Amino acid sequence: MRSIGTLIGAAFLLAVVIFIVLWFADGYFGASIVPADAKPNAWAAPDSWHEWRDIVIVFMGLFWVLAGILACAVMVALLFLVLMVRRVLRENVAPAVDSLKESLDNVKGTTEFAGETVASPIIRAYSVVKGVRTGLGAIGGIGDRVRRNRKKK
């Protein structure tokens, strides 16, 4: 983007220098860069619709050139914006996503560890108690008595 601005500035500076040199050459050395009969003596309003039409066409052409220049500037600005967004995504978002993935892996490991060390022994102990209770209930009918006592309460 910096090189485009430098190029535009250099073109503008070159045009200004050329106009100054031509103005100096026309005035000081008497060179006839613009012929004398190309300059009207006095400006007069257009006499017919054809002359007005020609003036309007010239101004419309100037406005279209200006619109083209502005469209090019907008396109360059959009290109710059897209490149900047890509750079921000590459430099900031990608590391954040990697960090988030690492955090999720840590959480997954922690839950697996907690499940193996805390939940598994509790589940095993409960299954042993349930198995012993079921076995005693089958042998002595204690299970039926416990169920009846719970229903009464």
C-alpha positions in Angstrom: 0.0 0.0 0.0 2.9 2.3 0.7 4.3 1.8 -2.8 1.0 2.8 -4.4 0.9 6.0 -2.5 4.5 6.7 -3.4 3.7 6.1 -7.1 0.7 8.4 -7.0 2.6 11.1 -5.2 5.5 10.8 -7.8 3.1 11.1 -10.7 1.4 14.2 -9.2 4.8 15.8 -8.5 5.9 15.1 -12.0 2.8 16.7 -13.5 3.2 19.8 -11.3 6.9 20.1 -12.4 5.9 19.8 -16.1 3.2 22.5 -15.8 5.6 24.8 -14.0 8.3 24.3 -16.7 5.8 24.8 -19.5 4.4 27.9 -17.9 7.9 29.3 -17.4 8.9 28.5 -21.0 5.7 30.0 -22.4 6.0 33.3 -20.4 9.8 33.9 -20.2 11.1 32.5 -23.5 8.1 33.5 -25.6 7.6 29.9 -26.7 4.2 29.3 -28.2 3.1 26.1 -26.3 -0.6 27.1 -26.5 -1.3 28.8 -29.9 -2.7 32.3 -29.6 -5.8 31.5 -31.7 -6.7 28.6 -29.3 -7.5 31.2 -26.6 -10.8 33.0 -27.0 -10.7 36.8 -26.4 -13.8 36.7 -24.2 -16.0 34.0 -22.9 -19.6 34.2 -24.1 -22.6 32.0 -23.0 -23.5 29.2 -25.4 -25.9 30.3 -28.1 -27.6 27.1 -28.9 -28.7 23.8 -27.4 -25.9 22.0 -29.3 -23.3 24.0 -27.4 -25.0 23.3 -24.1 -25.1 19.6 -25.0 -21.4 19.6 -25.7 -20.6 21.3 -22.4 -22.8 18.8 -20.5 -21.1 15.9 -22.3 -17.7 17.2 -21.3 -18.7 17.6 -17.6 -20.4 14.2 -17.6 -17.1 12.7 -19.0 -15.2 14.5 -16.2 -17.6 13.1 -13.6 -17.3 9.6 -15.0 -13.5 9.8 -14.8 -13.8 11.0 -11.2 -16.2 8.1 -10.5 -13.7 5.6 -12.1 -10.9 7.0 -9.9 -13.0 6.7 -6.8 -14.1 3.1 -7.7 -10.4 2.2 -8.1 -9.6 3.8 -4.7 -12.5 1.8 -3.1 -11.2 -1.4 -4.7 -7.7 -0.8 -3.4 -9.1 -0.1 0.1 -11.2 -3.3 0.0 -8.1 -5.3 -1.1 -6.1 -3.7 1.7 -8.9 -4.6 4.2 -9.1 -8.2 3.0 -5.3 -8.6 3.3 -5.4 -7.0 6.8 -8.2 -9.3 7.9 -6.3 -12.4 6.6 -3.2 -11.3 8.5 -5.1 -10.7 11.7 -6.8 -14.2 11.4 -3.4 -15.8 10.7 -1.5 -14.1 13.5 -4.2 -13.8 16.3 -7.0 -16.3 15.7 -5.0 -19.4 14.8 -2.9 -19.3 18.0 -6.1 -18.7 20.0 -7.7 -21.7 18.4 -4.6 -23.8 19.1 -4.6 -22.7 22.7 -8.3 -23.5 23.1 -7.7 -27.0 21.6 -4.9 -27.6 24.2 -7.2 -26.4 27.0 -10.0 -28.8 25.8 -7.5 -31.7 25.7 -6.5 -30.9 29.3 -10.1 -30.9 30.4 -10.7 -34.2 28.6 -7.7 -35.7 30.3 -8.8 -34.4 33.7 -12.3 -35.8 33.3 -10.9 -39.2 32.3 -8.6 -39.2 35.3 -11.4 -38.2 37.6 -13.7 -40.9 36.1 -11.0 -43.6 36.6 -9.9 -42.6 40.1 -13.1 -41.4 41.7 -16.1 -42.8 39.9 -14.9 -46.3 39.1 -14.2 -47.3 42.8 -17.5 -45.9 43.9 -19.3 -47.9 41.1 -17.4 -51.1 42.0 -18.2 -50.7 45.7 -21.9 -50.0 45.0 -22.0 -53.1 42.7 -20.4 -55.3 45.4 -23.0 -54.0 47.9 -25.8 -54.5 45.5 -24.6 -58.0 44.7 -24.2 -59.0 48.3 -27.7 -57.6 49.1 -29.2 -59.4 46.2 -27.5 -62.7 47.2 -28.6 -62.4 50.8 -32.1 -61.5 49.6 -32.2 -64.6 47.5 -31.0 -66.8 50.3 -32.9 -65.5 53.3 -35.7 -63.4 51.8 -34.2 -60.3 53.5 -34.6 -58.4 50.3 -38.4 -58.8 50.4 -38.6 -57.7 54.1 -36.5 -54.6 53.3 -38.8 -53.7 50.5 -41.9 -54.2 52.6 -40.4 -52.0 55.4 -39.7 -49.2 52.9 -43.2 -49.3 51.5 -44.7 -48.9 55.0 -42.7 -45.8 55.8 
